[in-house]
Amino acid sequence: EKVIDSESTFTTTQIAKELFMSAKQLNLVLSNMGVQFKQSKQWMLYNKYQDKGYMKTRTTAYTDSNGIQQTSHISVWTEKGREFIHDLVEDL
């Protein structure tokens, strides 16, 4: 239970490697299963899954080539989300 409630997050690439596939393949599987969709270059969960604690958004600040402060956002999976994905893919 402590592991599931951990604050650790994982990229899709990290989880995909555990499942012996690429992040692109895993994103496609999750999209085809109706788990996630892509909007504005970011993967997001459908309503059915969004309040389950499977995913978080990681925001990173950076300075662009013009010296302007910007932020980027990527979706990362929680330990609970990682377990969810493993369970889904194992059932395929």
Secondary structure as GFF3:
##gff-version 3
##sequence-region A 1 92
A	DSSP	beta_strand	9	10	.	.	.	ID=ss1
A	DSSP	alpha_helix	12	18	.	.	.	ID=ss2
A	DSSP	alpha_helix	23	32	.	.	.	ID=ss3
A	DSSP	beta_strand	36	39	.	.	.	ID=ss4
A	DSSP	beta_strand	42	45	.	.	.	ID=ss5
A	DSSP	alpha_helix	47	50	.	.	.	ID=ss6
A	DSSP	beta_strand	55	63	.	.	.	ID=ss7
A	DSSP	beta_strand	69	78	.	.	.	ID=ss8
A	DSSP	alpha_helix	79	90	.	.	.	ID=ss9
###
